[in-house]
Amino acid sequence: MDLDNSKKICICVYCGAYVKTECFATVAKELGQSIAKRNATLIYGGGTLGLMGEVAIAAHNAGGEVIGIVPKIFSSKLSWWFS
């Protein structure tokens, strides 16, 4: 995929907060790494749980920009992740 480097690409990911099958977790990690590799910004549901967490952690660890959108009701439960 050719990306125009003059434009910032943001990719929003919404997927389960539960990992049922390890192969899904593997693909989620690959997606996160791929997003970071392409210098795109990941926007996701916040936190580190499940498949969304796998994508976010992989993107972050690969040096990507990660933005978590967290509803206020959950923000106090996830405050350790954002500090």
C-alpha positions, 0 to 999 in steps of 0.5 A: 500500500502506497501512502502519501507521506504528506498526509497523516493517516489515522486508523480507528480500531474497534474489536473485542476486549476478550481474546478467545483464540491466540491466532486472533491475538497474533493478528492483532499484534501484527496489525499494531506493528503494521500501523506503526511501521506505516507511521499512521496513528492508531485510535482505539477504545483505550486500555490494554485488554483483549484484542484492542489492547494487543493492537495498541500495545504492539503499535506503541512498542513499535514506536507508533502514535496511539490515541485511546478514547475512553468513556469517563465512566471507565477512565478511573479504572484505566488511569495507570495506563495513561500515566 
